[in-house]
Amino acid sequence: MTLDEAIAAVEATLDAPYLRVDRRLTRADASSYLLIVLDTHAGRHDTDEPIANGPRLVARDTGEVTRLTVPDALARAQQMEVVRS
């Protein structure tokens, strides 16, 4: 799986137009990509909708997307290389 395919897999799980993947923060190892979804909605504090941003782990072999907690993502990120795209 390429980085572009991993980003497409995450974007397919997003249901709001103001969520986007930040390519600059991507990390990877032999088995997965760690991607960060950003909330770019200017009025996000004016709504009661749940916020769907945060870290996602994408398995390279299956394309499965898993949402991570921030502490888990930070721990994994320390063991992964930054992806230069």
C-alpha positions in Angstrom: 0.0 0.0 0.0 1.3 3.4 -0.9 0.9 6.6 1.1 -1.7 7.9 -1.3 -3.7 4.7 -0.9 -3.5 5.0 2.9 -4.7 8.5 2.8 -7.6 7.5 0.5 -8.5 4.7 2.9 -8.7 7.2 5.8 -10.6 9.8 3.7 -13.2 7.1 2.9 -14.0 6.9 6.6 -14.5 10.6 7.1 -18.0 11.9 6.9 -17.4 15.7 7.2 -16.0 18.0 4.5 -13.9 19.9 7.0 -11.8 16.9 8.0 -8.5 16.4 6.1 -5.4 14.2 6.5 -2.2 16.1 7.2 0.5 14.5 5.0 3.3 16.4 6.7 2.8 14.5 10.0 2.6 11.0 8.4 4.8 8.3 10.0 5.3 4.7 8.9 6.9 1.4 9.7 6.9 -1.9 7.8 3.4 -2.7 8.7 1.4 0.5 8.9 1.0 4.2 8.4 0.1 6.6 11.2 -1.9 9.5 9.8 -3.4 12.6 11.6 -6.9 13.9 10.7 -7.3 17.6 11.2 -10.5 19.5 11.9 -10.5 22.6 9.7 -14.0 23.7 10.6 -13.8 27.3 11.8 -17.1 27.0 13.9 -16.3 23.7 15.5 -16.8 25.3 19.0 -20.3 26.4 18.1 -21.7 22.9 17.5 -22.5 19.9 19.6 -21.4 17.4 17.0 -18.7 15.0 18.0 -15.2 15.8 16.7 -13.9 13.1 14.4 -10.3 14.3 14.1 -7.3 12.6 15.5 -4.8 9.8 14.8 -5.6 6.9 12.4 -3.5 3.8 11.9 -3.7 2.2 8.4 -2.5 -1.4 8.0 -0.3 -1.7 4.9 -1.4 -5.2 4.0 -5.2 -4.8 4.4 -5.9 -1.1 4.3 -7.9 -1.4 7.5 -8.2 2.0 9.3 -8.2 2.1 13.1 -8.8 5.2 15.2 -6.2 5.6 18.0 -6.1 7.5 21.2 -3.6 10.3 21.3 -1.4 8.5 23.9 -1.3 5.4 21.8 -0.5 7.3 18.7 2.3 9.2 20.5 3.8 5.9 21.7 3.7 4.4 18.2 5.0 7.5 16.5 8.2 7.3 18.6 8.9 3.9 16.9 8.1 5.1 13.3 9.9 7.1 10.7 8.5 10.4 9.3 7.4 9.9 5.7 8.7 12.4 3.2 6.3 12.8 0.3 
